[in-house]
Amino acid sequence: MTRPLLKKTKKILIDPRFGKRPEDRDIDELLDSGMVIIDKPMGPTSHQVSSWVREMLGIEKTAHGGTLDPRVTGVLPIGLGASARAIDYLHEAGKRYVGVMKLHNDIDDQSLEKVVEEFTGEIFQIPPVRAAVKRMLRTRTIYSLEILERTGRDVLIDVRCEGGTYIRSLCVDIGEALAVGAHLQDLRRIEAGGFRESAMTTLHGLRDAAEYWRDGNSDELRKLIRPMEDIFVSWKQIIVKDSAVDALCHGASLAMPGIVELSKDIVSGDRVAIFTTKGEILATGITTMGVKEILSKKEGVATNLERVFMKPGTYPRIWSSKSRT
């Protein structure tokens, strides 16, 4: 879901010679900065799936956007090439799971539903023993927890949660609260950072598309690779002038004169996605002031950069080392 933008500059000069709209990229450019959404099968680790994608496509770097245990299936975003640095943001993005919680003893529906309701909102968790992170108490937010169906001791649940939530630990904690015990029996991730099952492809589907591409037909592979900009669709955004792009690529802070448009709900301290006028992701940054100040001021720094994705030289350099942006 895109956010409405407010214009700061009425007249915008866009040079068609530099940059490129994400939808106009060729297959080589997509392989260098795109992403695929894999339907992770049961068995391999997320790291192994990422490695297989790298080998299938013959590229140097891939990274996954949120670890799934070997037994867990579902939505696994894989960043290709340069987008591997952007895919990290999906680790902390919201997730949605459907799974089967196995109760260890009988319990009536009313008691089960009452306890499940208590596990929405902010909860405390200790990661499982085999987790890839340090085992220490931490807080996570459960946005919603719904019982979809129940057959005896098998409970089908739908969980919307903060990134980094362990559903296995959640089921164990629910079982302890019920005083009957419980564990996670099956789990599938159906959404990760806005990417849903409808966007997925299987490893077999990706391999076939890669073979067609090597035979000279890239149509099927193009259908499977998404631009890295899709990661930031729901973020608060700032659009910058072509003349400001290269300075930002070299690490300059974003100053007022470089801003064209911005999301109307930006406040000081927000993490934002910075785009070119052609819709290319340039960088992420942390704002130093809110939207009203940005719109009213002509000078000063609006955003300090956090991570830059665009390569210097993509747009012409028209700044000096003494004064950037």
N, C-alpha and C positions, 0 to 999 in steps of 0.2 A: 504494500500500500504506500503510494507516494504521498508526501506532505505538501500542502499548499505553500507557495513561495511568494515573498514580497519583493518588489523591485527596488533596488537602491539607485541604479543608474538607468535612465530612460533610454538613452541611445547606446546601442551595443554594436561594435565593429567586430565581425567574425571573419577571419581570414580562412578561406577554404583550402589553402595550400598546406596548412599545418594541422596535425592531429587527424582523427578519424572517428566518426560515430561508431559505437560498439557494434551495431548491427551491420556495419560495412566492412568489418575486419575479414581478412582472408583466413584460410584454414591454418596457415603457419602462425599467424598472429594470435589466433585463438588457442593454439597449442602452447604458445609462449605465455599466455596470460588468462586462460579461461579456466573452467571448472566443469566437472561432471558429477552428477548425483547418482551414486551407486546403490543398488539394492543389495546390501551386505548379506551374504548367506551365513548360515550357521556353520561354525568351525574355525575359520581363520580369524586372526586378530585384525583390527582396523589397520595397523601398520602393515600387515601382510597384504591386505587388499590394496592399499596405497602403492606398495611396491609392485604388485601385479599390473596396476594401471600404468605405472611408469614404464614397465617393460613392454606392455602392449603398444604404447604410443611412441616408444623410442625417444623419450625426452629425459632430461637430466634430473629434474626435480619434481616431486609431488609431495603433498601433505594433506592429511585428513582433518575434517572440521568437527571433531568430537568423538572420543573413544567409545566404542561399543565392545562389550565383553565377547569372547569367541562364541558363546551360545546365543547371543542376541542378534537379531536380524533387523533390516530396515534401512532407513535413510542415512547415508554416509556421504557427505559432500567431500570431494577430492579436488584440491587446488592444483593446477598445472603451471609449471614454470614460475613466473613472477607472482602469480596469484597465491602461491604457497604462503607468502607473508601475510596476505589478507585473510586467508582462511582461518587463521588463528582467532579472529574475532568471533567465529562461530562457536568456539569452545564455551564462551560465556553467554551465548544467545539462548533464548528459551527453547525448550524441547517438549515434545509430546510423545507419550508411549501408550501402548495397549498391551496388557499382560495378564497372566493368570497367577493369582495369589492362592497358594494352597494352605488352608487352615489345618492345624494338627489335631483339632478336636471340634466337636459340634458347638455351634453358637447360633442363637436366634437372629433373625434378620434385623430386628430393632436394635439390638446391642451392637451388631456389626456396623450398621449405618451410623449410629451415634459416635462410635469411636473413629470411623473413617472421616466424619465431619471435623473431628478435632485435629486431624492431620492436614488441614488446609491452612494457608498463611505461612508464617515463618516457623520453621522447625529446626531442631538440633539434630545433627547427624555425625556419626563416626564412620568413615569409609570402610568397606569390607577389607578383610585381611589381604586379599589378592589385588587390591586396588593399586593403581599406578601412582598414587599420591600418598603423602605422609598421613598416618592414622592419628588424627587429632580431632577434637570436637569442633564443629563449625556449623554455621547457620546456612540454611537454604530456604527458598520460598516455593511452596506448592501453590500454584495459581488456582488449580481445581483438581479435585479427586472424585471421580464418579464411578459408582458400581453399575456396570452395563448389564451384567447377567450373573446369576449364581446357580450352580448345580451342586448341591451337597456342600462339600468343603472346598470346591473349586469356585473362585470368585474372579470374574473378568472385570478388570479395572481400566479406566482411562485417566491418565495423569498428565496434566500440563504443569511444567515446573521450570525453575531456573536451571541454567546450565550448571553441570557439576553435581546434580542431584543423583544419588544412588538409589534406584528403585528397589534393588535387592535389600538394602538396609531399611528402606521405608517399609517393606513388607514384614521384615523381622520385627521392627518397632511396633507395627500395628498388632502383630501377633502377641507381643509382650503386653501391650495395653489391654488386649482382650483376655489375657491370662490363659490362652489356649495354645499359643505358638503359631507361627506361620512362616512360610518361605516363598520366594519367587520361583515359579515353575517354568514359565515361558514369558518372553518379552520381545516386543517389536517396537522400534522407533518409527513413528509415522510422520514426524515433523521435526525439523532442526533449523532454527533461525529463519523460519518462513519457507523453507524448502519442504515440499510435501511428497507423498508417494507418487503422485501423478507426474512428477519431474524425473523419476528414477529410470535407470536402465540397469540391466543385469551385466555381470562381467562378460557373459557370453555374447550379449548384444553389442557391447563395446568392442570386443575382440573382432566380431564379424565386420563392424563398421570400419575398424582400423585396417582390416584386410582389403575391403573395397577401396579405401583411400590409397593404399599402396598399389592397387591395380589401376589407379587413375581416376576413381570416382569418390569425391569427398562429400557428396550430398548427405549420406547417412551419418557420417561423423559430425558434420556441421549441425545436424539436428540434436545431437547429444551434448555438444559443448556449449556451455552458457558463458556469457561474459562475466568477468569478476565483479563488474558493477552491480550485479544482482545481489551480492552480499549486503550492499548498502542501501537498498531500495527503501527500507523503512526508517533509515536514520534521519536525523535532522541534517539539513544540507546547506552548503554555501556554494554558490556558483561564482566563478572568478573570470575576469577578462583574459583574453588571449595574451595581452601584454604582461600579465602578472605571472603566467604559468612557469616560465623557465626559472625565475627567481625562487619560486616555491620549490621547484625540483632540486635546487641547490641548497634548500634548507632555510630560506628566509621566512620570517613570520609573515602572516597575512595582514597587510595594512588596509585601512579603509578605502583608499582609491582603487584597489584591485577588485572590490566586490561588485557583482552585478545583481544577484538575487540571493535571498536566504529564507530559510523556514521561519514562519511567523511566531513560533513558540520557543525560539532559542533563548536561553538564559545563561548568565555567566557561569563558567565551569562545565558546560555541556561538552560532551565528545561529539564532534560533527564530521561528516564526510564532505570533502571539498572536491567539486567537480569543475570541469571546463564547460564552456558554452555548448560543446558538442556532446556532452553527456559522459565524458571520460572521467573515471576516478583518478584524482591527482594525489590526494593525501588524506589522512585523518588528522584532526587537531582538537585542541581544547580551547574553547572560547574564553576571552578575558572580560566580556561584557554581554549584556542582553541585547535583544533585537532593537529595542527603542534607541539605545545608545548608538548602536551600529548605524541605524538609519539616519540619525541626527548629526553624527560627527563626520568631519571630512578628513581628519588626520588621526593617527594613533594605530596601535596594533589591535586587531579584532580577535585573532586566533594564533596561538602558538602551535606549531606543527608537532605531531606525535610520530607519524610514520608516513614516508613518501613512497609512492608506488610508480609514478611516471618517471621515465628516464630523462635526464637532462638532454637538451638538444631536440626534443620532440617538437617544441615551439622555439621560435628565434629568441636569442638573448638581446634584450633591449634595456638592460639595467647595468649599473656599474657596481663594483665591489664596495664603493663608499655608500651607496644608497640603493637598497634592494626593495622590490615591489613597486 
